[in-house]
Amino acid sequence: MKLFKALTGIAGAIALTTGSAVADDLRWKMPVAFATNLPGLGSPAAWVADNLNTASDGSLQVRVYEPGKLVPPFDILQSVSDGKVEAGYTWIGYDQGKVPAIPLFAAVPFGMKPWAYTAWYYYGGGHEMLQEVYANKGFDVHAQLCGIIGPETAGWYAEPIKTLEDYKGLKIRFAGLGGKVLEKLGASVTMMPGGELYQALEKGTIDATEFSMPAIDQILGFNQVVKYNLFPGWHQQFTAQYMLINRDQWNKTTDAQKALVEASCTAATTLGLAEGEYKNGKVLAEFQEKGVQADQIPRDVLKQLQTVTEEVLKEEASKDADFKRVYESQNEFLKTYKVWDTRAYVPTDL
């Protein structure tokens, strides 16, 4: 973290000598979708705001508003686009109803590992395509990848999942494209913010839920209501968060301020992934002491889920040109990446 602060501090020093001193000072309100005490998911937003305030020497000040304090979590995109707030920090998959291609930038069932996704995003044209996808649907935002974590769990259940039939009729909170997969299997899928999930489980409004990785789920207390936490997180092998900035506000920034946003968000992406990877193993190792059954979904069920996922992705691609273009770009990258991935890394059982 000291290295990242040093690097962005250097960027800030450069900014002071390349024009930001004569630029208008900017004050951005930034509502967030996740509490900033949630590791890897919410914590990067607070770090970015603090770093921008410091590295810009006050020329770009960002104030974070916890979920619901200024804007409801699911309204962040619209509020930023309309200029009601200057910026927001969120998981953009919440907006798949407005922008069908957006989940491909947020979490893809049976999709890329986090580092593979960042490879495609930074070097495979993903960042540029994301701006186009928003613009094509009429949203005036600049989107910057600003956090990523590894796999979520496959959710919290009163009973384990043994067959696809177990999803039929299940009232479950499930996000993004994974939710569409479960709907195809007969589940009753709903979406609600993380802060509402414990009470919904406790009251029986939902039978099961997914939300995030173990280090986050334990904070939300799901294990106090249901005891089966299933793995792997097939529906979200990576979860990417973004800083959304109103397009007019982005255009007001100097080149130096833009560089600071980009550098801070890139650093936050690395830090968010590192924080999750550091904390999850310890939490998972302690589950048994808390009466949690950390079970694996049977491999044959995973294969069937993968088949249904492929059907859903093809259906979505047939309905939206942006979805099709992004989906094809990711698949083209994976053709060669898999050659590297399968050969270069030591098998996990060694």
Long-range contacts (C-beta under 8 A, 24 or more apart in sequence): 1-271, 4-51, 4-267, 4-270, 4-271, 5-51, 5-54, 7-263, 7-267, 8-51, 8-55, 8-260, 8-263, 8-264, 8-267, 9-54, 9-55, 11-55, 11-256, 11-259, 11-260, 11-263, 12-54, 12-55, 12-56, 12-57, 12-260, 14-256, 14-259, 15-55, 15-56, 15-57, 15-59, 15-254, 15-256, 15-257, 15-259, 15-260, 16-57, 18-254, 18-255, 18-256, 19-254, 19-255, 19-256, 20-56, 20-57, 20-59, 20-60, 20-254, 20-256, 20-257, 21-59, 23-59, 23-253, 23-254, 23-256, 23-257, 24-252, 25-58, 25-59, 25-60, 25-61, 26-59, 26-60, 26-61, 26-86, 26-249, 26-252, 26-253, 26-257, 27-61, 27-63, 27-86, 28-60, 28-61, 28-62, 28-63, 28-85, 28-86, 28-87, 28-245, 28-249, 29-63, 29-65, 29-70, 29-85, 29-86, 29-87, 30-62, 30-63, 30-64, 30-65, 30-85, 30-86, 30-87, 30-88, 30-89, 30-243, 31-64, 31-65, 31-67, 31-69, 31-70, 31-71, 31-73, 31-76, 31-79, 31-85, 31-88, 31-89, 32-64, 32-65, 32-66, 32-67, 32-73, 32-76, 32-88, 32-89, 32-90, 33-67, 33-73, 33-74, 33-76, 33-88, 33-89, 33-90, 33-91, 33-94, 33-193, 33-241, 34-67, 34-73, 34-89, 34-90, 34-91, 34-194, 34-241, 35-66, 35-67, 35-194, 35-195, 36-64, 36-66, 37-219, 38-194, 38-212, 38-216, 38-219, 39-215, 39-216, 39-275, 39-276, 39-279, 40-147, 40-149, 40-213, 40-215, 40-216, 40-272, 40-273, 40-275, 40-276, 40-279, 41-91, 41-147, 41-149, 41-212, 41-216, 41-239, 41-241, 41-272, 43-271, 43-272, 43-275, 44-89, 44-146, 44-147, 44-241, 44-268, 44-269, 44-271, 44-272, 45-89, 45-146, 45-147, 45-241, 45-243, 45-268, 47-268, 47-271, 48-89, 48-146, 48-243, 48-264, 48-265, 48-268, 51-264, 51-267, 51-268, 52-260, 52-261, 52-264, 55-260, 55-263, 55-264, 56-257, 56-260, 59-257, 60-253, 60-257, 60-260, 60-261, 62-87, 64-89, 67-193, 67-194, 67-195, 68-193, 68-195, 72-193, 73-193, 74-191, 74-193, 76-244, 77-139, 77-141, 77-244, 80-141, 80-244, 80-245, 80-246, 81-139, 81-140, 81-141, 81-246, 81-247, 83-140, 83-246, 83-248, 83-249, 85-246, 86-245, 86-246, 86-249, 87-243, 87-244, 87-245, 87-246, 87-249, 88-243, 88-244, 89-146, 89-147, 89-241, 89-242, 89-243, 89-244, 90-241, 90-242, 90-244, 91-175, 91-239, 91-240, 91-241, 91-242, 92-143, 92-240, 92-241, 92-242, 92-244, 93-175, 93-176, 93-177, 94-175, 94-191, 96-176, 96-177, 98-137, 98-139, 99-133, 99-134, 99-137, 99-139, 99-322, 100-316, 100-319, 100-320, 100-322, 100-323, 101-133, 101-320, 101-322, 101-323, 101-325, 101-326, 101-327, 102-133, 103-176, 103-177, 104-323, 104-326, 104-327, 104-330, 105-130, 105-133, 105-143, 105-240, 105-242, 105-326, 106-176, 106-239, 106-240, 107-152, 107-175, 107-176, 107-177, 107-178, 107-235, 107-236, 107-237, 107-238, 107-239, 107-240, 108-177, 108-236, 108-237, 108-238, 108-313, 108-330, 109-177, 109-178, 109-181, 109-234, 109-235, 109-236, 109-305, 109-306, 109-309, 109-312, 109-313, 110-234, 110-237, 110-305, 110-306, 110-309, 111-236, 111-237, 111-238, 111-330, 112-237, 112-238, 112-330, 112-334, 112-337, 113-150, 113-237, 113-238, 113-341, 114-148, 114-149, 114-150, 114-237, 114-238, 114-273, 115-273, 116-238, 116-334, 116-337, 116-341, 117-148, 117-238, 117-240, 118-145, 118-148, 118-269, 119-333, 119-337, 120-329, 120-330, 120-333, 120-337, 121-145, 121-240, 124-329, 124-330, 124-333, 125-329, 126-326, 126-329, 126-330, 129-322, 129-325, 129-326, 129-329, 132-322, 133-322, 133-326, 136-322, 137-322, 140-246, 140-247, 140-248, 141-244, 141-245, 141-246, 141-247, 142-244, 142-245, 142-246, 142-247, 142-250, 143-242, 143-243, 143-244, 143-245, 144-242, 144-243, 144-244, 144-245, 144-261, 144-262, 144-265, 145-240, 145-241, 145-242, 145-265, 145-266, 145-269, 146-241, 146-242, 146-243, 146-264, 146-265, 146-268, 146-269, 147-240, 147-241, 147-242, 147-265, 147-268, 147-269, 147-272, 148-238, 148-239, 148-240, 148-241, 148-269, 148-272, 148-273, 149-212, 149-213, 149-238, 149-239, 149-272, 149-273, 149-276, 150-213, 150-237, 150-238, 150-239, 150-273, 150-276, 150-277, 150-280, 151-213, 151-232, 151-233, 151-236, 151-237, 151-238, 152-210, 152-211, 152-212, 152-213, 152-233, 152-235, 152-236, 152-239, 153-210, 153-212, 153-213, 153-214, 153-217, 153-229, 153-230, 153-231, 153-233, 154-210, 154-230, 154-231, 154-232, 154-233, 154-234, 154-235, 154-297, 155-208, 155-209, 155-210, 155-229, 155-230, 156-201, 156-208, 156-209, 156-210, 156-217, 156-222, 156-223, 156-225, 156-226, 156-228, 156-229, 156-230, 157-207, 157-208, 157-226, 157-228, 157-229, 157-230, 158-207, 158-208, 158-226, 158-227, 158-228, 159-228, 160-228, 160-230, 160-293, 160-295, 161-230, 161-297, 161-301, 162-298, 162-301, 163-301, 164-301, 164-304, 164-305, 164-308, 170-207, 170-208, 171-205, 171-206, 171-207, 171-208, 172-206, 172-207, 172-208, 172-209, 172-210, 173-197, 173-200, 173-206, 173-208, 173-209, 173-210, 173-211, 174-209, 174-210, 174-235, 175-210, 175-235, 175-236, 176-235, 176-236, 177-235, 177-309, 177-312, 177-313, 177-316, 178-210, 178-234, 178-235, 178-236, 179-235, 180-312, 180-316, 181-235, 181-305, 181-308, 181-309, 181-312, 184-308, 184-311, 184-312, 185-308, 194-220, 197-222, 198-222, 198-224, 198-225, 201-225, 201-226, 210-235, 210-236, 212-239, 213-276, 213-280, 214-280, 214-283, 214-284, 214-287, 215-275, 215-276, 215-279, 215-280, 215-283, 218-283, 223-287, 223-290, 223-291, 223-292, 227-291, 227-292, 227-293, 228-292, 228-293, 228-295, 229-287, 229-292, 229-293, 229-294, 229-295, 230-294, 230-295, 230-296, 230-297, 231-294, 231-295, 231-296, 231-297, 232-296, 232-297, 232-302, 234-297, 234-302, 234-305, 234-306, 234-309, 241-272
